[in-house]
Amino acid sequence: MSLQDDLTAVQRNLDDLERSVGQLERRVGGGLDIRRVRSDTDHLRESLQLLREGAAGPSRARPAGGGSAPAPGPEMVTIPDTPYDTALWAGAEDEGLGALGRRAP
């Protein structure tokens, strides 16, 4: 099976699950437990949509001119390995321990 076939099969199963949850909700009412199941079903639907977009992303990310440059991804942030400047923490208190240099209770 191709990826699209797998995604379509998952979509069908999710549709069946949603119908079953609806029937169950009509039988047992709208209590907390069924609302939780309904919420989980909605999250699965959103996650599947994100998965579909991610799977189709590279082919749609090409510019209109037919070039092969991909769309820019999230910006990478470099975190240095050097220690923090201790002056940044001057006057700060450690949670539950009080100010630096003072004895903890």
SULMOSUL-V317391 format. One record per backbone hydrogen bond with DSSP energy under -0.5 kcal/mol. CO is the residue of the C=O (numbers start at 1). NH is the residue of the N-H. Records with the same first field share a line. If there is no record, write none. Layout:
CO: NH  NH
This chain:
2: 6
3: 7
4: 8
5: 9
6: 10
7: 11
8: 12
9: 13
10: 14
11: 15
12: 16
13: 17
14: 18
15: 19
16: 20
17: 21
18: 22
19: 23
20: 24
21: 25
22: 26
23: 27
24: 28
25: 29
31: 35
32: 36
33: 37
34: 38
35: 39
36: 40
37: 41
38: 42
39: 43
40: 44
41: 45
42: 46
43: 47
44: 48
45: 49
46: 50
47: 51
48: 52
49: 53
50: 54
51: 55
52: 56
53: 57
56: 60
57: 61
63: 66
69: 63
76: 78
78: 80
84: 86
85: 88
86: 89
87: 90
89: 92
92: 100
94: 97  98
98: 94
99: 102
